[in-house]
Amino acid sequence: MSNNRIAGFGFSTIGRNPDLTDLDRSLGEIEEVGASHCELALFGAQLVAGGRILPEMRRRLERICSRRRLGYTVHGNLTVNFMDEANLEFHKQVCRAMLELTEAVGATVMVHHPGLVSMRREHELDRLHALERDALREMGDLAARLGVRIAVETLFVERADRYTADPVRLAAELKAVNHPAVIGTLDVSHSYIMTSFRKTSFDAALRAFATVTGHFHLHDSFGRPATIEDFYTAEEQMAFGMGDLHLPFGWGDIPFETLLPPLPVLPGTILNVELPPHFWHALKHCAEYAQGLVERMNAG
């Protein structure tokens, strides 16, 4: 009997063209493999200029999305950083626009990246986290009015001079935000890389973050930080198994089938597969695997 922890699975896309001219085709491919959802990578589309939504592009997005039976989530702007104090109002402006677009397409979740700063500011981290919490509460209020949720994603660093919260700290921060419209996105591979880099427990990180998780990003990797800088091609980087590879399931070594079912995630969570266009030849395989994960997690 399903306990409805997992509401379905989807794939990320905005098509290959930022003007949305091939988005309908991409949505059709996602629908054809049996996915229930699509995550719209709106950061890659020509939808916002100077913090303002472009009305005609918004209407184009709405028309395309309405043709499909898919449910939607959204990935907001990657650059938005609530620890960038000097540009904070610009970050909020772009985040507001992304939240409005999330509501416009009937999406339930907008994925948001946590703060990223130089370790030269290590002495300011507690203050910067407080700044970020205040911004998340403010954006959470807007999200609640729009009927959506902000889902803050686990990220990683691969250099000692960069800081972002690891999954344990980020879970604590989201609990301190204490807002019903602010939840977590557990990117399993990102967490794997982060804990490898920090030499902390991957399992403990997943268990800690699961308590705030209402969304997943799934893609395979080997959890190896990219300690070689000069790869000539993405395929060579894949050969070494380093970095944020976004591989199809089974191409890396993440044991999703044993890791995910015990995690106590929030009801209604969606498993979103972040599969880049150059791996879409594996779309059907990944859809079948993701459907199996949905069944395992709802049976457990």
C-alpha positions in Angstrom: 0.0 0.0 0.0 1.4 3.4 -1.0 1.9 5.9 1.7 2.0 8.7 -0.9 5.4 10.0 0.3 6.4 10.2 -3.4 4.0 11.9 -5.8 5.8 10.9 -9.0 8.9 11.5 -11.0 10.0 13.8 -13.8 12.9 15.1 -15.9 14.4 18.5 -16.2 14.2 20.5 -19.5 13.8 23.9 -21.1 14.7 22.4 -24.5 17.9 23.3 -26.2 16.8 26.7 -27.3 16.4 29.6 -24.8 13.6 31.1 -26.9 11.4 28.0 -26.1 11.0 27.0 -29.7 11.7 23.3 -29.0 10.2 23.1 -25.5 7.0 21.4 -26.7 9.0 18.6 -28.3 11.1 18.1 -25.1 7.9 17.9 -23.0 6.5 15.4 -25.5 9.5 13.1 -25.1 9.2 13.3 -21.3 5.5 12.5 -21.5 6.1 9.6 -23.8 8.4 7.8 -21.4 5.7 7.8 -18.7 6.9 10.6 -16.4 4.3 12.4 -14.3 6.3 15.7 -14.1 8.7 18.0 -15.8 11.1 20.4 -14.0 11.3 23.5 -16.2 14.9 24.9 -16.1 13.7 28.5 -16.4 17.2 29.9 -15.6 18.0 28.8 -19.2 15.2 30.6 -20.9 14.7 34.2 -22.2 11.9 35.0 -19.7 13.3 37.7 -17.4 15.2 40.9 -18.3 16.4 43.3 -15.6 14.3 41.5 -13.0 11.1 41.9 -15.0 9.2 39.1 -16.7 8.8 39.5 -20.4 5.0 39.3 -21.0 5.1 37.7 -24.5 7.7 35.1 -23.4 5.6 34.3 -20.3 2.5 33.7 -22.5 4.5 31.5 -24.8 5.7 29.4 -21.8 2.2 29.1 -20.5 0.7 28.1 -23.8 3.4 25.4 -24.3 3.0 23.9 -20.8 -0.8 23.9 -21.0 -0.8 21.5 -23.9 0.6 18.7 -21.8 -0.8 16.5 -19.1 2.4 16.8 -17.0 2.7 18.3 -13.6 5.5 20.9 -13.3 8.2 22.1 -11.0 10.7 24.9 -11.7 14.4 25.4 -11.2 14.9 29.1 -10.5 17.9 31.2 -11.4 21.2 29.6 -10.5 23.0 32.9 -9.7 20.5 34.0 -7.1 22.5 34.2 -3.8 21.1 35.5 -0.6 24.5 35.8 0.9 25.6 38.3 -1.7 24.8 41.3 0.5 26.0 44.0 -2.0 23.5 42.8 -4.6 20.8 41.4 -2.4 17.9 43.4 -3.8 18.8 42.3 -7.3 18.8 38.7 -6.1 15.4 39.1 -4.5 14.0 40.8 -7.6 15.0 37.9 -9.8 13.7 35.3 -7.3 10.3 37.1 -7.2 10.1 36.9 -11.0 10.9 33.2 -10.9 8.3 32.5 -8.2 5.7 34.3 -10.3 6.6 32.2 -13.3 6.4 29.1 -11.1 2.8 30.0 -10.3 2.0 30.9 -13.9 2.7 27.4 -15.2 0.9 25.7 -12.3 4.1 24.4 -10.8 4.2 23.4 -7.1 7.9 23.9 -6.3 10.7 26.3 -7.3 14.2 24.9 -6.7 16.6 27.5 -5.2 20.4 27.4 -4.6 21.8 28.2 -1.2 24.3 30.9 -0.5 27.9 30.6 -1.9 30.7 32.8 -0.6 34.5 33.0 -0.4 36.1 31.4 2.6 37.8 34.8 3.1 34.5 35.7 4.7 34.6 32.7 7.1 34.4 35.0 10.1 31.1 36.4 8.8 29.3 33.1 8.0 26.9 33.2 10.9 25.8 36.7 10.0 25.5 35.8 6.3 23.4 32.7 7.2 21.1 35.0 9.2 20.8 37.3 6.2 19.9 34.3 4.0 17.3 33.1 6.5 15.6 36.5 6.5 15.5 36.5 2.7 14.1 33.0 2.6 11.4 34.0 5.0 10.5 37.0 2.9 10.5 34.9 -0.3 8.6 32.2 1.5 5.8 34.6 2.3 5.5 35.4 -1.4 5.7 31.7 -2.4 2.9 31.0 0.1 0.7 33.7 -1.4 1.3 32.2 -4.8 0.5 28.7 -3.6 4.1 27.3 -4.3 7.1 26.3 -2.2 10.8 27.2 -2.4 12.9 24.1 -2.2 16.6 24.9 -1.3 19.0 22.5 -2.9 22.0 20.8 -1.5 25.1 22.0 -3.4 28.8 21.2 -3.1 32.2 22.9 -3.4 35.4 21.4 -4.8 37.8 24.1 -3.6 38.9 25.0 -0.1 38.5 28.7 -0.7 34.7 28.4 -1.4 31.9 27.9 1.1 28.3 26.6 0.9 26.5 24.8 3.7 26.8 21.1 3.7 23.6 19.1 4.0 23.7 18.9 7.8 24.2 22.6 8.2 21.7 23.4 5.4 19.0 21.2 7.1 19.6 23.1 10.3 19.3 26.4 8.5 16.0 25.4 6.9 14.6 24.3 10.2 15.6 27.7 11.6 13.8 29.5 8.7 10.8 27.7 10.0 8.5 28.6 7.1 5.9 26.1 5.7 6.7 27.3 2.1 10.5 26.8 2.5 11.6 23.2 2.2 14.7 21.3 0.9 15.7 19.7 -2.4 18.0 16.7 -1.7 20.4 16.5 -4.6 21.9 13.1 -3.8 24.9 13.4 -6.1 25.8 16.9 -4.9 25.6 15.6 -1.4 27.9 12.7 -2.3 30.5 15.1 -3.8 30.2 17.5 -0.8 30.7 14.8 1.8 33.6 13.3 -0.1 35.3 16.7 -0.3 34.7 17.5 3.4 35.5 13.8 4.4 32.2 13.5 6.3 29.5 10.8 6.3 27.4 10.6 3.2 24.7 8.5 4.9 24.6 10.8 7.9 24.2 13.8 5.5 21.3 12.2 3.7 19.5 11.2 6.9 19.9 14.8 8.3 18.6 16.5 5.2 15.7 14.0 4.7 13.8 15.6 7.5 13.3 18.8 5.4 13.2 17.2 2.0 10.2 17.8 -0.2 11.9 17.4 -3.6 14.7 15.3 -5.1 17.3 15.9 -7.8 18.6 12.5 -9.0 21.6 11.8 -11.3 24.5 9.4 -11.0 28.1 10.1 -10.2 31.1 8.7 -8.3 31.2 11.4 -5.7 34.7 12.4 -6.6 35.6 16.1 -6.4 37.2 17.3 -9.6 40.8 17.4 -8.6 42.0 17.6 -12.3 41.2 21.0 -13.8 42.1 20.6 -17.4 39.8 18.0 -19.0 39.6 18.4 -22.7 36.0 17.1 -23.1 33.1 16.1 -20.9 33.6 12.5 -22.0 37.2 12.6 -20.6 35.9 14.0 -17.3 33.4 11.1 -17.3 36.2 8.6 -17.9 37.9 9.8 -14.7 34.6 9.9 -12.8 35.2 13.3 -11.4 32.8 16.1 -10.6 29.1 16.8 -11.2 28.6 14.4 -14.1 24.8 14.1 -14.2 25.1 10.5 -15.4 22.2 8.2 -16.2 21.3 5.7 -13.4 23.8 2.9 -13.2 26.7 4.8 -14.9 28.0 5.9 -11.5 28.1 4.1 -8.2 25.3 5.7 -6.1 23.1 2.9 -4.7 19.8 4.8 -5.0 17.7 1.7 -4.4 19.1 1.1 -0.9 19.7 4.8 0.0 16.4 6.4 -0.8 13.6 4.1 0.5 14.4 4.5 4.3 14.6 8.3 4.1 11.7 10.0 6.0 11.0 12.7 3.4 7.9 15.0 3.4 4.6 13.7 1.8 4.1 14.7 -1.8 7.8 14.7 -2.7 8.7 14.5 -6.4 11.8 12.6 -7.8 13.2 14.8 -10.5 15.9 13.4 -12.8 18.4 15.9 -14.0 19.6 14.3 -17.2 21.4 16.6 -19.7 20.4 16.5 -23.3 23.5 14.6 -24.4 22.3 11.7 -22.2 18.7 11.7 -23.4 19.3 8.5 -25.3 19.0 6.9 -21.8 15.7 8.7 -21.1 13.6 5.5 -21.3 16.0 3.6 -19.0 16.1 6.4 -16.5 12.2 6.6 -16.5 11.9 2.9 -15.8 14.5 3.2 -13.0 12.8 6.3 -11.5 9.4 4.6 -11.6 10.9 1.7 -9.7 12.3 4.1 -7.0 8.8 5.7 -6.7 7.3 2.2 -6.0 10.1 1.2 -3.6 9.8 4.5 -1.6 6.0 4.4 -1.4 6.1 0.7 -0.4 8.6 1.4 2.4 
